Amino acid sequence: MSESVAALIEPYLAHLADRHTSPHTRRAYAGDLAGLARFLEQRDAADVDAVTLRDLRAWLAAELERGESRATVQRRTAAARGFFRWACRFGHAAADPGAGLKSVKVARSLPATLSQAEAAELMASMLAVAAEDESPLGARDVAILEVLYAGGLRVSELCGLNLGSWDRARELLRVLGKGDKERAVPIGRPAQRALAGWLGRRGELVTPASGAALFLGARGGRIDPRVVRRLVHRSLGLVEGAPDLGPHGLRHAMATHLLEGGADLRTVQEVLGHANVATTQIYTHVTTDRLRAVFNQAHPRA
């Protein structure tokens, strides 16, 4: 007897968890597939073997008509394709209706970023704030910003750092990225000084809940990503004219500044932990855009 799409969602999400897919992706796909299941029930195609390519195309078209962004519909396409490929492979479906499903095209917008001068001003501003803060939180906040920018870390990667993640002798961080893949990220002297300053004060916040976490919250537990995001937004507010970015904005800035400094694309890919170099290539567009602006402003024949 054919199984319903709705009944197969949880087993599929468990399969994704076994493959170390990020929790964020699993949450997004859970919502996407639940919406698909409701749509299919309305079309009398609730069972997995009843679903056709036409049903899936109709669902995506309805999502666009509802006003969902093309990027969201692209993700929902990926969720449906992955789900039916899994269902077919593991014997839950006789055929794979998602095999012919194509993604909508999404215009890639250039990510907002900081100039090198703005990044320097950000760190100088935080050092000034920390100098007036007698608590260990000031030292922690400077270290967080320095590490985010120096290493190009995702906020989840920063929050997951442990005391053993910093290899002082080799001047690098061991970072656990997407899919539980570890990579080595070199960090410069300012970030190392900031880390050493924070570790000198970390003991003042330690509680039994601290464990091996490198960065701690005010109550001693491992720092929460929301705290890091608030810190970045608040700190960027100190820099006049700087865009209001989150932690990912510092990652964009680091990648752009590396390329501007002469780093090759493959090196930047390794540092950022991108599985595909195509993901990294968007930063070349940011750099080219800035070079064009400088040329138009300064060149007498522009």
N, C-alpha and C positions, 0 to 999 in steps of 0.2 A: 504494500500500500504506500502510495506516495506521501512524503512528509511535507508539512507546511513550511513556507519560508520563515514564518515567525518562530516556529519551534527550533529551527536550525541556527538562529542568530547566536544564541549563547554558546553552543558547541563551536561555532566558527570563531567567536571572540576568544574562547579558550585556546583554540589552535593558534591564533595570533599571539596570545600571551606566551605560549610555548616557544614561539619563534622570536621572543624578546621584542615584539613590536611595542612602541612606546605607549604608555597609558593614555596619553593625549589622543593618539591616533585611534586607539580602541574605543575611547569615549565618542569620538566623532563618528566612527563607522557604526557604532551601536545606534546612534540617532539616525544616521542615514538609512540603515537597513530597516529600522523600525518604521520609518516613513515609507520606504518601498513596500514593506509588508502590508501596510494599511492601504496603499494605492492599489496593490494587486488584489486585495480582498474586494475592493469596489469593482474590479474588472472580472470577478469570478476566476481569478488566476492565483488563488492563495497557495496551492500546492506547487512545490518546486518544479515538478514535471509539466505543469500547465503553463509555465512562464515562457514567453516567446521574446525574440529580439524586438518585435514591434511593441510589446508591453514595456520593455525597458526604455525604448526611445520615447514612448508616450509619457512615461514618468519623468524623464529628464526635461522634455519639452514643457510639461506642466510646472516643473520647478522653475524654469526660466520665466514662464508666464506669471508665476507668483511673485516674481521680483527677486529671486535668489541671484546672487552674483555668479558670473561665469566661473570664477575660481571655486566657489562652493559646489557648483554643478560638476565641475571637473573632478573634485574630490569624491562626490557621490558616484560618479562614473567609475572611479577606481574602486570604491567600496563594493559596488555591484559586480564588477568584473572579477575581483578577488573572491567574493563570496561564491559565485556560481562556478568558478574554476575549482575552488576547494570542494564544493558539493559534488561536482562531477568526478573529480579525482578520487574522492573517498567513498564513492558509491551511493551518495544521497540523491543524485540526479542522473537520469539516463543520458542527458545531453547538456551542453553548456551554451545557454542562450546569450551569455555575455561576451562570447568570443568575438563577435563582430561589432561590438559596441565601441564607438569611437568617442574620444574626448572632445569637448568643445575647445576652441582655441581661446587662450587668455592672453591679453596684451600684458607684457611684462613691464611693470612700472619700475623706474629707478628708485632704489631705497634712499630715503633721506639719510644724510650722514653729517658728521662733524668734520670741519677742517682740522688740520694738524694744530693750528694755533688755538682753536676752540678746545681741542682735547687737552692741550697743555694748560689752558686756563682753567679747565674743569678740575684737573688734578691740583693745581696751585690753590684754587678756591677751597677744595676739600681739606688740604693740608692746613690752611689758615683756620678753617672751622674746627678741625681736630685739635689745633694748638690751644684753642679756648675751651675745649671740652675735657674736663678732668676725668671723665668716666672712660672705661675701656672701649665703649662703643665708637668713639671718635676714631681710634686707631683701627678698629675693625672696619669701619666704613671706608676709610682711605684704602685699606688693603683690598676690599671688595672691588672698588672701582678700578684700582690699578690692575688687579688680576683679570677682571672682565675685559679691559681694554688691551692689556699686554698679551693675553692668551687667546683673545677672540672667543671666549667661552660662551656657551649657552647658559642661561640662568640655572637650568636644571643640573648642568654639569658642575657649575660653581657650588651649588648647594650640596652636591654629592661628594665634594672633596673631603678627604680624610687627612689626619695628621701625617700619614705616610705618603701622601700624594706629592709632597714637595721634595724633590731630590736636590738638596742644596749644593752638593758637590758638582752635579752636572747642570745646575741652573735651569731646571725644567720641572713641569708639572705632569704627573700621570693622570690623565683625564679619562673617565668612563663615559663614552658618548652613546649615540643612538645604537640600538641593537647590542648593547653591552660591549661595544668595541672599545678597547683601550688605545689611546694614542699619547705620544710624548709631545708636550708643547713647551718650547723654550720661552722663558720670560726674562725681561731685562732687569737691570739693577734697580730702577725705582720700585718695581713691583716686589723685588726681593727684599728691599729695605722696608717696604710697607708690611710685608708678611712677617718679617722678623719683629717689627714694632708691635704688630697685633699679637703674635705668639708670646711676646713679653707681658701682655696684659690679659691673655685668654684665661689664665687661671683664676682671674677675679670673677669670671662668669660661670666657671665649671660647676656642674651639679651631677648627680648620678645619671641624669638623662643625657648628658653631653656625649658620652661614648667617645668615639674616635673622630667625631665631626671636626673639620678644620674651622669652619665659621659657625658661631653660635648666636642664637637669638638672645634677647635681653633676659629671658628666664633660664637660659642655660642649655636649652635643647638645640638640635640642629636647626640652622636658620631656615626660615620659610621663604619660598620664592617671592611671595607677595611683599615681604619686607625688603628684598633686594630691588624689586621693581619700584617701590615707593622711594627708596633711597636714590635710585638713578634719576627718576623724574624730579625729585627735590633738588638734587645736586645740579642738574642741567639748568634749573631755574636760576642758578647763581651766575650763569654765563650769558651775558647779554647777546642777543641775536641767535643763540644756538637753538636748533630745532628741538622740540619736546619728544625725545626718543625714550624708549625703554632699554633694558639691558641688551636686546638684540641690536639696537642701534649702535652700541659700542662695538659689537662684533662686526657690523658693517664697516664702521670707521676703521677698525684695525686692518681689515682686509684691504680696503681702499688705500690706506696709507702704506701698507706693505708693497702693493703694486706700484704706487707712486715712487717708492724708494728703490725700485728696481728688482723686487722679488719676482720670480717666475710663477706662472699660474699653478703649476704642479705643486710647488712648495706651499703656496697659499691653500691649495686644496688639502694637503696633508695636515696643515696646522688647524684648519677649520673642521676637519673630520668629515668632509663631503665624500660620499660614496662615488659620486659622478662628477667629473670635472666640469660638465655642462652647468651644474649648479653654481660653480664658482665663477663662471664666465660673466655673470651679470655685473661683477665688480669691475670688469674691464670697461663696461659701458659707463659706469660712474666716473672712472678716471678719464676716459676720453671726453666725456661731457665737460669735466672741469678744465681740461687742457684747451678745449675749444673756446670756453668762456675767457680764459686768460689770453688766448691768441686774439680773440675779437676785441678785447679791451686794450691790449698793449701793442699789437703789431700795426705799423703805419699803413700797411696794405690790406688790413682786415676788412 
